[in-house]
């Protein structure tokens, strides 16, 4: 036997002898998976991607799987069909599903209710100033922002729908219409508003939170949430708790670590610095506070304001309130 062969045999014998003494190699225990359907460039993707990248899911003893889809309808279909455990939806969607006989547990995601955007040099400062103007509205006639505007206006003796020229359209079309001067103001989703304001030349007419306060409601209501079929959620309570805990951690880290956002920049569509900052700051500002009995009551009141029969409101059990 050559010297090299002898050395190789010695190393082989010693290595496997040590392995035999140490016993079988233990693999990492398999973690339970929780899957969430998410829009590729949706704001929830920012938070969920951070959870996966920073392994906050594994920290809390589960594995988060993201099911990326192209549009909101596909996301809703994923959770209703069972191809994903959860998805992001607004409060009205969860309420409509409950009324249709399919209850969903509602875990807070964001308190952004939208924004009213006007040109920087616009004279609009109050609800009354909107009268006689051309207004674009995202989300259709039943969108929360538009309904809330009308409710507050009616308390001031203003028929907003009757005194304005209203056009309903998708948010990107509304942004273009405002830029082209085809509309005087738009009621749109917060991140589309943030992009406009970040570009310069546009501002918020007044705060949506002020409208909630005017209606006697808490200004920090989670109008967007992660939804999970109630039957599934009741069978996986611990998994939901673990997910909720990782969401809390992600929000805390994204608020405290600006550097974490640089990695997320592609999911924000690589915007210019001013827009990037507006989106980052806007997301952080929308971090919801924990649900309390009072906030749940206010969420139900908000649903009533949108036209939901008080006798058909989602029950308290569907609003997730366990604190990690």
PyMOL commands that set and color helices and strands:
alter all, ss='L'
color gray80, all
select helices_A, chain A and resi 3-22+43-53+56-59+72-81+91-99+127-130+144-155+160-163+171-179+190-199+208-214+230-235+237-256+258-268+273-285+293-305+310-312+316-318
alter helices_A, ss='H'
color red, helices_A
select strands_A, chain A and resi 33-39+63-69+86-90+104-110+115-119+134-138+165-169+185-188+202-204+224-229
alter strands_A, ss='S'
color yellow, strands_A
deselect
rebuild
show_as cartoon
